[in-house]
Amino acid sequence: MAMRPGRNCRPPGGISRRGHAPPPARIASSRREIAMAQTDRDDDPAEIPYRGHGIPKLGFENYWYPILRAAEVKKKPKAVRLAGRDIVVYRDDGKLYALDDRCPHRGVKLSLGECSYKGTGTISCPYHGWTFDGSNGRLVAAIMDGPDAPITRKVTIRHYPIREFAGLIWLWPGEMEPSVLEEDIPPYIGRQDEFFTIPMYTDYKCNWRWLVDNWGNDHHAQYVHRSSPELIFQPVLPFALTIEPKPLPSGKGMSFKRSGGMTSAEFPGLGRFPNNEWWRFMKPTGRGNVSGFQESKAHKVYGIQNQSELWLPGLIIVGRLSGEYALIQWAVPIDENTTRCFNINNFRRLGRMREMYDRLHYAVWRGWAHDRIFSDQDKVLVEAVVPGPERLSKSDTGVIAWRKFAGANARRPEPAGKASLDVA
């Protein structure tokens, strides 16, 4: 039986619709009953790293996810996929609607239909004209059965909470009552009076968990991205770091304190890493500048607490010491083998001329240097992961901490038994 939104659905790791603060986050072993309920068969090699933590292959449902750029939803309905569900998104009279993308009559996709009755918020199936109300999923007319068709009182399909915000279309795929979007996403996106955003996305042929593991301060950037346009002339980022994961007071994610490390080293019997890379003549800047955050403008002037944070349901925030820019990468689970990686570039509003400069800089440099080349370096590797047992090491401290945190703190409906006890 599906849980009715808003009834005994307290989100343990997030903000409720009424804005109550969540309880303190915990890094602990995941609850076994959740783990067993949300993972596949025991012999599935893709589940080995996640089974014990209860991290589902189709993502954590009860969160907002970006799914499209707002400009992509125009006059025609748009078919999308999220968490393994086929959904039709459409506009009518400027308002957005989202329904299951299947007519229950004969199974045709509603996304092939049209909004035949403008201003009513409805969409009609192209096969026999079954027409559904986008606000509640109710069948309001079966055109080929006539205006008094009794079937209209018997059929309802699922509808989804949907928002347009910050140039993106957001969907809530879960059964719980949706949270307040602006309060549930990073403030770089949520505070559009302070920042403007430039989003883009790429679809990866991999499970979403592999991409998020890639963001857990696992030292891959120091090796994989040292040849990227942003970093090729700078010293190699420090490696062999000591990573100290810490849950955020909000309960929404984790920060990672980094200390120690080195930018080069001699390996017995092999030689030096990096090996005679004479072209690294620049000082660390931009993404390469990762030291001195506590004394930075971002921290002292703007009050930003961390340069990098990893949030539920699966996104990373990477800021700059200036506090004037932050990249948010968001792993959106399309299905178990496809992930939509959003690069959401956030620029502080510093006047019209500065905004023109930032948009031009993105168009001629950052858009391809990072959002294409840098990100595609990750894409090649996470798409090449062969599922199976892992041998984790010191550099995986952040990955291990993230898996434990996510499994223990993700927002889920209260178990039925627990809800009944609360009511009693």
C-alpha positions as CSV (number, residue, x, y, z in Angstrom):
1,M,0.0,0.0,0.0
2,A,1.4,3.4,-1.0
3,M,2.0,5.8,1.8
4,R,-0.1,9.0,1.6
5,P,2.1,12.0,1.5
6,G,2.2,14.1,4.6
7,R,1.1,11.4,7.1
8,N,3.7,10.2,9.5
9,C,6.4,10.9,7.0
10,R,8.9,12.8,9.1
11,P,12.2,13.1,7.0
12,P,15.0,12.1,9.5
13,G,17.8,13.7,7.6
14,G,16.3,16.8,6.0
15,I,13.9,19.8,6.4
16,S,10.2,19.1,6.7
17,R,7.6,21.2,4.8
18,R,7.0,23.1,8.0
19,G,10.7,24.0,8.1
20,H,11.6,22.1,11.3
21,A,15.4,21.6,11.6
22,P,16.5,18.0,11.3
23,P,18.1,16.0,14.1
24,P,21.9,15.9,14.2
25,A,23.4,13.8,11.5
26,R,25.2,10.6,12.4
27,I,27.9,8.6,10.8
28,A,26.9,5.1,11.8
29,S,26.2,1.6,10.4
30,S,23.0,1.6,8.3
31,R,19.9,0.0,9.6
32,R,19.9,-3.6,8.5
33,E,16.2,-3.8,7.8
34,I,16.4,-0.8,5.4
35,A,19.5,-2.3,3.7
36,M,17.7,-5.6,3.1
37,A,14.6,-3.9,1.9
38,Q,16.2,-1.7,-0.7
39,T,18.9,-3.8,-2.4
40,D,18.8,-6.6,-4.9
41,R,19.7,-10.2,-4.7
42,D,22.8,-11.2,-2.7
43,D,24.8,-12.3,-5.6
44,D,24.6,-9.0,-7.6
45,P,28.2,-7.8,-7.8
46,A,27.0,-4.2,-8.3
47,E,25.4,-4.3,-4.8
48,I,28.5,-5.5,-2.9
49,P,29.8,-2.0,-1.9
50,Y,26.3,-0.7,-1.0
51,R,24.3,-3.6,0.4
52,G,25.4,-3.1,4.0
53,H,24.6,0.6,3.9
54,G,21.2,0.5,2.4
55,I,22.0,2.7,-0.6
56,P,19.5,1.8,-3.3
57,K,20.4,1.5,-7.0
58,L,17.7,3.9,-8.1
59,G,18.6,6.6,-5.6
60,F,16.9,8.1,-2.6
61,E,13.4,9.0,-3.7
62,N,12.3,11.6,-1.2
63,Y,14.3,14.5,-2.5
64,W,14.1,17.1,-5.3
65,Y,16.1,16.4,-8.4
66,P,16.9,18.6,-11.3
67,I,15.8,16.7,-14.5
68,L,15.9,19.3,-17.3
69,R,16.9,22.8,-18.2
70,A,13.7,25.0,-18.1
71,A,14.2,26.0,-21.7
72,E,13.7,22.4,-22.8
73,V,10.0,22.3,-21.8
74,K,8.2,24.2,-24.5
75,K,4.8,23.6,-26.2
76,K,5.1,19.9,-26.7
77,P,5.1,17.4,-23.8
78,K,8.5,16.1,-22.8
79,A,9.3,12.5,-21.9
80,V,11.8,12.1,-19.0
81,R,13.0,9.2,-16.8
82,L,13.8,9.5,-13.1
83,A,14.6,6.8,-10.6
84,G,13.4,4.2,-13.1
85,R,10.1,5.9,-13.7
86,D,8.8,7.1,-17.1
87,I,7.3,10.6,-16.6
88,V,5.7,13.1,-18.9
89,V,6.4,16.8,-18.2
90,Y,4.3,19.5,-19.9
91,R,3.3,23.1,-19.7
92,D,-0.2,24.5,-20.0
93,D,-0.9,28.2,-19.7
94,G,2.6,28.6,-18.2
95,K,2.2,26.0,-15.5
96,L,4.1,22.8,-15.2
97,Y,2.7,19.3,-14.7
98,A,4.2,15.8,-14.4
99,L,2.4,12.5,-14.7
100,D,3.2,8.9,-15.3
101,D,4.1,8.6,-18.9
102,R,1.6,5.7,-19.7
103,C,-2.0,5.8,-20.5
104,P,-3.7,3.0,-18.5
105,H,-6.2,2.4,-21.3
106,R,-3.9,0.6,-23.8
107,G,-0.4,1.6,-22.6
108,V,0.5,4.4,-25.1
109,K,2.9,7.1,-23.9
110,L,1.2,10.3,-22.9
111,S,4.3,12.2,-24.0
112,L,3.2,11.5,-27.6
113,G,0.0,13.3,-27.0
114,E,-0.8,17.0,-26.6
115,C,-2.6,19.6,-24.4
116,S,-5.7,19.6,-26.6
117,Y,-7.7,21.8,-24.2
118,K,-5.6,24.9,-23.4
119,G,-5.9,26.4,-20.0
120,T,-7.3,23.3,-18.3
121,G,-4.0,21.7,-17.2
122,T,-4.9,18.5,-19.1
123,I,-3.0,16.2,-21.5
124,S,-4.7,13.9,-24.0
125,C,-3.5,10.5,-25.1
126,P,-2.9,10.3,-28.8
127,Y,-4.6,6.9,-29.2
128,H,-8.2,7.3,-28.0
129,G,-8.2,10.7,-26.4
130,W,-8.2,9.7,-22.7
131,T,-7.6,13.1,-21.0
132,F,-5.9,13.5,-17.6
133,D,-5.8,16.4,-15.2
134,G,-2.1,17.2,-14.5
135,S,-2.8,18.5,-11.0
136,N,-4.1,15.2,-9.6
137,G,-3.8,12.6,-12.3
138,R,-7.6,12.0,-12.6
139,L,-9.1,10.9,-15.9
140,V,-11.5,13.7,-16.8
141,A,-12.6,12.5,-20.2
142,A,-12.4,9.4,-22.4
143,I,-13.1,11.2,-25.7
144,M,-14.0,8.1,-27.8
145,D,-16.4,6.9,-25.1
146,G,-18.4,10.1,-25.2
147,P,-18.9,12.9,-22.6
148,D,-20.7,10.7,-20.0
149,A,-18.3,7.8,-19.9
150,P,-18.4,6.1,-16.5
151,I,-14.8,5.1,-16.7
152,T,-13.8,8.7,-15.8
153,R,-14.9,8.1,-12.3
154,K,-12.6,5.1,-11.9
155,V,-9.2,6.0,-13.2
156,T,-6.4,8.0,-11.8
157,I,-2.7,7.9,-12.6
158,R,0.2,9.2,-10.5
159,H,1.1,12.8,-10.6
160,Y,4.4,14.3,-9.3
161,P,5.4,17.5,-7.6
162,I,7.3,19.7,-10.1
163,R,8.9,23.1,-9.9
164,E,10.7,25.5,-12.2
165,F,13.5,27.3,-10.4
166,A,16.9,28.7,-11.1
167,G,16.6,27.8,-14.8
168,L,15.9,24.2,-14.0
169,I,13.0,21.8,-13.9
170,W,12.8,20.0,-10.5
171,L,10.9,16.7,-9.8
172,W,10.1,15.0,-6.6
173,P,9.8,11.2,-7.3
174,G,9.1,10.0,-3.7
175,E,5.9,9.2,-1.8
176,M,6.5,11.6,1.1
177,E,5.2,15.2,1.2
178,P,7.8,17.3,-0.7
179,S,10.1,19.6,1.2
180,V,10.4,23.3,0.5
181,L,12.7,23.3,-2.6
182,E,14.5,26.5,-1.8
183,E,15.3,25.3,1.7
184,D,16.3,21.8,0.7
185,I,19.0,22.6,-2.0
186,P,22.4,24.4,-1.6
187,P,22.0,28.1,-0.9
188,Y,24.1,28.9,-4.0
189,I,21.1,27.7,-6.0
190,G,18.4,28.5,-3.5
191,R,19.3,32.2,-3.1
192,Q,18.7,33.5,-6.6
193,D,18.8,37.0,-5.2
194,E,22.5,36.5,-4.4
195,F,23.6,34.1,-7.2
196,F,22.7,33.4,-10.8
197,T,23.2,29.9,-12.3
198,I,24.3,28.5,-15.7
199,P,23.4,24.8,-15.8
200,M,24.2,22.0,-18.2
201,Y,24.1,18.2,-18.0
202,T,25.5,15.0,-19.6
203,D,24.1,11.5,-19.3
204,Y,26.6,8.9,-18.0
205,K,26.2,5.1,-18.7
206,C,26.7,4.1,-15.1
207,N,24.9,3.8,-11.8
208,W,24.6,7.0,-9.8
209,R,26.4,5.6,-6.8
210,W,29.7,5.2,-8.8
211,L,29.6,8.9,-9.8
212,V,29.0,10.1,-6.2
213,D,31.7,7.8,-4.9
214,N,34.0,9.7,-7.3
215,W,33.3,12.9,-5.4
216,G,34.2,11.7,-1.9
217,N,37.7,13.2,-1.7
218,D,39.1,9.9,-3.0
219,H,42.3,11.5,-4.4
220,H,41.4,10.7,-8.0
221,A,41.5,14.4,-9.0
222,Q,45.2,14.6,-8.3
223,Y,45.8,11.8,-10.8
224,V,43.0,11.9,-13.3
225,H,42.6,15.7,-13.8
226,R,46.2,16.8,-13.6
227,S,46.1,17.0,-17.4
228,S,42.9,19.0,-17.6
229,P,43.0,22.5,-19.1
230,E,42.4,24.0,-15.7
231,L,45.2,22.3,-14.0
232,I,47.8,21.3,-16.6
233,F,50.2,24.2,-15.9
234,Q,49.7,24.1,-12.1
235,P,51.4,22.0,-9.5
236,V,49.8,18.6,-9.0
237,L,47.1,18.8,-6.3
238,P,48.3,17.5,-2.9
239,F,47.9,13.7,-2.5
240,A,48.4,11.3,0.4
241,L,46.3,13.6,2.4
242,T,44.7,12.9,5.8
243,I,40.9,13.3,5.3
244,E,38.7,14.0,8.3
245,P,35.0,13.6,7.3
246,K,32.5,15.5,9.4
247,P,28.7,15.7,9.2
248,L,27.2,19.1,8.6
249,P,25.1,20.6,11.5
250,S,22.1,20.7,9.1
251,G,22.2,16.9,8.6
252,K,22.2,17.4,4.8
253,G,25.7,16.2,4.1
254,M,29.3,16.1,5.0
255,S,32.4,18.3,4.9
256,F,36.0,17.0,4.5
257,K,38.9,18.6,6.4
258,R,42.2,17.9,4.5
259,S,45.6,18.1,6.0
260,G,49.2,17.0,5.2
261,G,49.9,15.6,1.8
262,M,52.6,16.2,-0.9
263,T,52.7,17.4,-4.5
264,S,55.5,15.1,-5.5
265,A,57.3,12.0,-4.2
266,E,59.9,9.4,-5.1
267,F,58.6,5.8,-5.4
268,P,61.3,3.1,-4.9
269,G,62.0,1.1,-8.0
270,L,59.9,3.4,-10.2
271,G,60.9,7.0,-10.0
272,R,59.3,10.3,-9.2
273,F,55.6,11.3,-9.5
274,P,54.9,13.5,-11.3
275,N,57.6,12.5,-13.7
276,N,59.6,15.5,-15.2
277,E,56.5,17.6,-15.9
278,W,58.5,20.8,-16.4
279,W,55.5,22.7,-17.8
280,R,53.9,23.1,-14.4
281,F,55.1,26.7,-13.9
282,M,51.9,28.4,-12.6
283,K,51.0,29.1,-9.0
284,P,47.9,27.3,-7.8
285,T,44.8,29.2,-8.8
286,G,41.1,28.6,-9.3
287,R,40.3,24.9,-8.8
288,G,43.9,24.3,-8.1
289,N,44.0,26.6,-5.0
290,V,42.9,24.4,-2.2
291,S,44.8,25.7,0.8
292,G,44.2,28.6,3.2
293,F,40.4,28.5,3.2
294,Q,40.0,29.6,6.8
295,E,41.8,32.9,5.9
296,S,40.0,33.3,2.6
297,K,37.5,35.9,1.5
298,A,34.9,33.2,1.2
299,H,35.1,32.3,4.9
300,K,35.9,35.7,6.4
301,V,33.7,38.0,4.3
302,Y,30.9,35.8,3.1
303,G,30.8,33.4,6.0
304,I,31.0,30.2,3.9
305,Q,32.0,27.4,6.2
306,N,33.5,24.9,3.9
307,Q,35.1,25.0,0.4
308,S,33.8,21.5,-0.4
309,E,30.7,19.6,0.8
310,L,29.0,16.4,-0.2
311,W,25.2,16.4,0.2
312,L,22.3,14.0,0.0
313,P,20.8,12.8,-2.2
314,G,24.1,12.8,-4.2
315,L,25.7,16.1,-5.1
316,I,29.0,17.9,-4.4
317,I,29.6,21.6,-3.8
318,V,33.1,22.9,-4.9
319,G,33.6,26.5,-4.0
320,R,36.4,29.0,-4.5
321,L,38.5,31.0,-2.0
322,S,36.9,34.2,-3.4
323,G,33.4,33.1,-2.4
324,E,32.2,34.5,-5.7
325,Y,31.7,31.2,-7.5
326,A,30.7,27.6,-6.7
327,L,30.2,24.5,-8.9
328,I,27.5,22.0,-7.9
329,Q,27.6,18.6,-9.6
330,W,24.4,16.6,-9.1
331,A,24.1,12.9,-9.8
332,V,20.5,12.2,-10.9
333,P,19.5,8.5,-11.1
334,I,17.7,8.1,-14.5
335,D,17.6,4.3,-14.1
336,E,20.0,1.7,-12.7
337,N,22.4,2.0,-15.6
338,T,22.1,5.7,-16.5
339,T,23.0,8.9,-14.5
340,R,22.4,12.4,-15.5
341,C,25.3,14.6,-14.2
342,F,24.3,18.2,-13.8
343,N,27.0,20.8,-13.7
344,I,25.3,23.8,-12.1
345,N,27.6,26.9,-12.2
346,N,26.7,29.5,-9.6
347,F,28.1,33.1,-9.8
348,R,27.6,35.7,-7.1
349,R,25.6,38.7,-8.3
350,L,28.2,41.6,-8.4
351,G,26.5,44.0,-10.8
352,R,25.5,43.9,-14.4
353,M,29.0,44.3,-15.9
354,R,30.4,41.5,-13.8
355,E,27.5,39.2,-14.7
356,M,28.2,39.9,-18.4
357,Y,31.9,39.1,-17.9
358,D,31.0,35.8,-16.0
359,R,28.6,34.7,-18.7
360,L,31.2,35.5,-21.4
361,H,34.0,33.7,-19.4
362,Y,31.7,30.6,-19.1
363,A,31.0,30.6,-22.8
364,V,34.6,30.9,-24.0
365,W,36.4,29.0,-21.3
366,R,34.7,27.3,-18.4
367,G,31.9,25.7,-20.3
368,W,34.3,23.5,-22.3
369,A,37.3,23.5,-20.1
370,H,35.5,22.1,-17.1
371,D,31.9,21.1,-18.0
372,R,33.1,19.2,-21.0
373,I,36.8,18.1,-20.8
374,F,37.3,18.0,-17.0
375,S,34.0,16.2,-16.4
376,D,34.4,13.9,-19.3
377,Q,37.6,12.6,-17.8
378,D,35.5,11.3,-15.0
379,K,32.8,10.0,-17.4
380,V,35.2,7.7,-19.2
381,L,36.3,6.1,-15.9
382,V,33.1,5.7,-14.0
383,E,31.5,4.2,-17.2
384,A,34.4,1.6,-17.1
385,V,33.8,0.4,-13.6
386,V,33.5,-3.4,-13.4
387,P,31.3,-4.2,-10.4
388,G,32.7,-6.5,-7.7
389,P,34.6,-6.7,-4.4
390,E,36.7,-3.7,-3.5
391,R,40.1,-3.3,-1.7
392,L,39.8,0.1,-0.2
393,S,42.8,2.1,1.1
394,K,43.7,5.3,3.0
395,S,42.7,7.4,0.0
396,D,39.1,6.0,0.3
397,T,38.4,7.5,3.7
398,G,35.9,10.0,2.3
399,V,34.1,7.3,0.2
400,I,33.7,5.0,3.2
401,A,32.4,7.9,5.4
402,W,30.0,9.0,2.7
403,R,28.5,5.5,2.2
404,K,27.9,5.2,6.0
405,F,26.5,8.7,6.3
406,A,24.1,8.4,3.3
407,G,22.7,5.0,4.3
408,A,22.1,6.2,7.9
409,N,20.8,9.7,7.2
410,A,18.8,9.6,3.9
411,R,15.3,10.8,4.2
412,R,12.8,7.9,4.2
413,P,9.2,7.4,5.4
414,E,8.8,6.1,8.9
415,P,8.3,2.3,8.9
416,A,4.6,1.4,9.3
417,G,5.0,-0.1,12.7
418,K,6.9,3.0,14.0
419,A,4.3,5.3,12.7
420,S,1.5,3.4,14.4
421,L,3.4,3.6,17.7
422,D,3.8,7.3,17.3
423,V,0.1,7.8,16.7
424,A,-0.8,5.7,19.7
